[in-house]
């Protein structure tokens, strides 16, 4: 989405609400958000992975942004280079002043050209909170969105649970989906929904209907254990895969069985989540086998989360280190397959 000379990355809607100044950064359209579970509706309004991207000749710029319900953090990048970290207070429009680093002029320009972004691109990355955009002030200088040559050429759409959303990492910028994508030279459209990845028909139709991605990664099942019978899980995931593959037959689709967690190795005999997890995984394997020869690729979760110590002490979410290692593993699995599609 482009408005005000800014590329609003991973933003499906800029929502204005009566009595609220600024525009809410929404990852999902309203009709999709309002089709989710009660918890899903709240998680869908978290702006993690949303970015403001722009180019201007102004040496200094001011960004005014806010957080609606909790304190939040934003990370600022100049191209691929980390620039600064800023805290936003809930309910307060905060103005942040940014300046092009002096040292950029001291080195060879070619060294500043990172693998993903041109060094003249400002990037304002929103972490996991309800982000609000108020204003960009470039002191009268023109502002434009980055060109295609100044950003990654291709995008990876990621849908899944809180793990895919980035929970457990100290910053969601370091979530495993972001980690893998950076290594693969891809942009990320992160549609992770903490505790609420339920593969609703509306979500499936939304993903299938989008034309702004080149590959998709789906992490399915962990949130539905104990809430959705296996037959319904099979129906929902089949619909999701079928819709995406029908609309995008030439695009690679990657998926994973459930990542190892406390239920996987439970000492309790007949643990309901353990049994459901095994059933769900078999359903995913059977579906993938039925689509042999297609562009659907199913990975075993323990090849991505290959060490149980990747987890935090809650034994479900990866730590920062775990996200990094998972990103490395996922990149190693996807890279040889993507090279056959993209090269």
Beta strands, then each sheet from edge to edge (+ up, - down):
strand 1: 2-3
strand 2: 6-9
strand 3: 13-15
strand 4: 23-26
strand 5: 51-56
strand 6: 60-67
strand 7: 72-78
strand 8: 81-88
strand 9: 94-99
strand 10: 122-126
strand 11: 131-137
strand 12: 143-144
strand 13: 155-159
strand 14: 187-190
strand 15: 215-219
strand 16: 252-256
strand 17: 296-299
sheet 1: 1+ 2- 5+ 10- 7+ 8-
sheet 2: 1+ 2- 5+ 12-
sheet 3: 3+ 4- 11+ 6- 9+
sheet 4: 14+ 13+ 15+ 16+ 17+
end
